[in-house]
């Protein structure tokens, strides 16, 4: 395991998890639907996400995992139903959450400048940005690449930079959409170490993945989707040992869902 990943994992495992305030949570979805192109892609999902747990959204391709995260984060508006946070202040709510895409969009600037730009957009005073940029890059093991153009970094390094960019904004909730898709095992371990460190610092993690092993390692609770519907929302240990639905049993067994 790379030294950075090992260090982050050891820190996350040895230190007690910080108990942050609940911030904007709970997040409540009530009969949320999303339609596009004449198709209902998210179908009447009702769900409550609480503080303090790592939520992993599972399901086969096309189940609606990424759509659900985008709806929760506010990147998409539901066609029907309601999405409510505990906070009503829109500006405060935006600053309390961050989203990391499967394929991060990076500016044609250095790694450090990418993080600094995100802080500027978020309204962080210029005097604070340098210190926060440096701290975020150190947290993900990229401080030595601060001046390197972001777009020449490897896939794993780019994803860690996207996590640093989000981390620097000090969110209370982090949405991660397939953060290790198409990465090799070493890069995956490095990303997982960063995620573990974020959680240890009190950040609520909501993550999609297609990797059952990753879900076992990082989930406290599972949200299982199939064909845009919520099939199960349950404790992770129960989901992997005693799934209630035939769809979940098929999925956990590694078989294809119709």
N, C-alpha and C positions, 0 to 999 in steps of 0.2 A: 504493500500500500504506500502511495506517495507520502512523504513526510508531513506535508500540509494536511492531508486528509487524516492521517494518524493523529496528529496533534489536535485537530478540531474534534475528532471522535473522542479522544481521551478527555478533553476538557468537558465535552457535553455529558459524558458518562460519569465523570467524577464530581462535577459540581451539581448541587441541587438546582432543580429548575426554578427560575425566578417566577414568582407569583405576581404577574402584572394585573392591573385592574381589568375588568371585563371590556373596557373601552366601548366600541360601538355594538358589541354583541349583547344578547343573541340576535341572530339574523333569521327572520321568519319569512318563509315562502308559503303563500296560500293559493292553491289551485292555479299555479303558474303554467301558462301555455306560451309556446312560441311557434309561429307559423312563417314559412317562407316558400315562395313558389307554389302556393296552393297546397302545401303539405304541412301537417302538424308534426313538428320535430321534437317538441317538449309538450307532454300531455298531462295537464292537471297535477303538477307536482306540488305537494305540501310537505314542508320540511323545516325543521328548526336546527340551526347550528349554534352551539354554545361555546363559550370560552373554555380554554384549558385542555382541549383534546385535539389530537391530530386526526383530521377527517380525510379519508382517501375515497375518491369517487372511482368506482370500478364499473366495467361493462365492456361488451364487445365493441368492435369498430362500428360507428354509426349509432351508438346507444344514446348519444346526446351529452356526453361527459363535458366536452369543451364548451358546448353551448350553455350548459348549466353554470359553469364557472363565469362565463362572460355575462350572463344574466345577473348573477350574484354581485359581480364587480360593477355593474352598471354600464358595460360596454354595449349591451343590447337591452332593448326594452321589451318586456313581455307583451304578447298579443292579448293576453287576458290574465287575470289574477293579480296578486299584489306581492311586492317584495319590500319588507320593512326591517330597518336596522333599529337599534335602541336609540340612536341619535337622530335628530331631525335636521341638524345643521349640515347642509350639503358640503360646504367648504371644509369643515372639520372632518366630515366623513371621508372625503376624498384623500385627505392627508393621512388618514388612519389605515389605509389599505393600499396594497401594491399587487401588481399582476406580472408574472413572468411567463412569457410565451414559450412554446415548444421550440420555435425558431426566432430568437430575439432579433429585433431590428436595432442595429448599431449604427451610430453616426460615423461619417468619414473623419473621425478625430481620434485622438489617443484614448487609451483606456481610461485614464484619469479624467479627460475632458468629457467623456460620455457620462461619467458619474456626476461631474460638476454641473453639466447642462441640466440633468434631471433635477438636481437640487435647486438650480436657478428657476426652473419652471415651477417647482413646488413653492417658491417664494422664500427659500432659506437665505438669510442675509449673507452677502458676499464674505464677510469676515469669518463666518462659520464654515464655509464650504471646504476650504483646503484641509482642515483638520478632519472633517467628516469623510472626505474623499479618501484620504490616506488611511483612516481607520477601516473603512469599508473594504478597500483593496487588501489591506493586511488580513482582514477576517477571512477572505476567500483565497488567500495565498497568491495574489497577483500584484503585490506592491512592487516587485522587481520588474514588472512589465507595465508600469504606470504610463510610460512615455511611448509605448509601442502602439502603432495604429490598431484600432480595435478589430478591423476587418481582416487583419492578417493573423489573428490569433487562431488557435485550433478550435474545433467545435466545442470541446469541453471547457476551454478557457473562455470562449465567448459566453457560454452559459453561466460560468462563474461570474463573469463581468456583469451579466444581466442580474444575477442575484445580488452582487455588490451594489449595483445601481438602485435596486429596490431596498436593500438593507440600509443604505445611507439615509433614506428618507424616514427611518425609524417607524415603520408601520406596526400596527397592532394585529393586523390580519394580512396574511400573505397567500395569494392564490397562485398555484404552480400548475401549469398545464403541460403534462408529460415532460418534466424537466430533464429526463435522461434519455429520451427517445433517440435512437440512432447513435448513441455514444458507446465507446468500448468500456469494458469492465473497470479499468483504472479511472477513467473520467467519471463513470457512474459512481464509483466509491467516493471520489472527491466531492461530487455534487451532493451525495447523500450526507456526507460529513457536514457540509455547510447547512443543509436543511436541519440536521440534528442540533447544530449549534444555534440556529435561529430559534428553534422550539425551546431549547434550554434557556434562552433569554426571554421567554415569555410571549413569543409571537404565535398567534393562532395559525396553524398550517391547514390549508385546504388544497388538496393535490389530486390531480387525475393521473392514472397510470394504467398501462395494460399489463404490467409486470406483477404477477401474483407474489413473487418473492419479495419485491420491493414493498408491496402493500403489507405483507406480513411483518416486515422490518419496521415500518413507519406508521402503521395505522393504529389508532385507539378505537376508531369507529369506521364502519364501512357504509357508504351510500352506493347501492348497486342499482344501476339503470339497465333497462333493456327496451329498445324501440321507443325511446323517449319517455318511458314511464318509470316511476320509482317502484322498484320491486322489493327491496329491503333496505332498511336503515337500522343498523344494529351494531352491537359491540363486535370488535374485530375478532376476538377469540371465538365467540359464538359463530360468527359468519364462517370462519374457516373450519370449524369442527362440526357444527350442526346447522347448516344453512336451512332456512325454512322453505324456500321456494324451489320448485324443480329447475327453474332457470339458473338459480344460484348454484345448486348442486352440480348441474352440468358444467357451469363455468369453472367452479373450483376444481372439478375433476379434469380440467384441461380439454374438454370436448367442445365441439363447435355448436353454437346456438343457432337455431333456425330463425 
